Amino acid sequence: MKIALIHFGNEENYGLLFAGGELLLFNQEIHFFDAEESGITSKIIKWGPDYLFFSPLTTFYSDSLKILQELKNEKPNIISAY
């Protein structure tokens, strides 16, 4: 299973780091993505995750919803969690 860990704002997102560590214990394939990077939705789709895990700061919540909508337009059955 491939899980995209998508962070906003602070590069040291401890929630996603913790989740990523736990997922690795269960032999899941993870990849961290910086949501503020140019062309991020294309990069995520190209990697082909089964799940999207978001951890935006409150300030970036609306931005995270925009990215999620773009990803859902490309891959409607993808599962997301906040």
N, C-alpha and C positions, 0 to 999 in steps of 0.2 A: 504494500500500500504506500502511496506517495502523498505526503502531506506538506503543503506550502504554508510556511509560517511568515505572515506578512506584518511587518511592524511600521509604525509611523512615529515621527518625532525622535525621541531618545533612542540612540543605537543600542544602549544597554537595557533592553526590555526584559526584565527579570522574569515576568510571567511566561513569555514565549521561550526564554532560555530553559526554564524549569520544565515546561511542557515538552520541549524538544528533547531534553535529557531523558524524560520518562518514556517518550516514544522510541528513542533509540534502545532503551532496555528491552523493548518488545520487538526489536528488529524491524522497525518501520523506517522507511526512507523519508528523510526530511530535507527541506531546503529553506533557508532564510531569504526573504525578499524585502528590500527597502522600498516601501510604497511611494516614497517621494522621488524615486529614480525615474528618469525619462523612459517611456515605453514599457512601463512595468507590467501592464496587462498582457502585452504580447509575450514578454519573457516568461510570465507565469503559465500562460496557455502552452507555450512551446515546451516547457518542462513537463506538462501533462499531469498535474496532481489529481488525486481522487478527492481530496479534502482541502479546504482553505481554513486556516486558523488566523483570525485577526486579533490584534491587541492594540487598538488605537487609544491614545489619550483622548479625553473628552473633546478637546479642541479639534481633533481630526476625525471625529465620528462621521460627520457628513461626507467627508472625503472618502472614508472607507466604504460607505454605502455606494458612492459613485463607482468605485473600483469593482465592488461586488457586482453591481448591475452590469458593467461591461463584461466581466468574466462570465456571468450567467447568460448573457446574450450569446457568447461564444460556446459555452458548455453548460446548457440548462440543467443538467442532472447533477452538477457538482454540489457537494454538501459543504456548507460553511458554518463556522462557529465563532462566536465572539467571547 
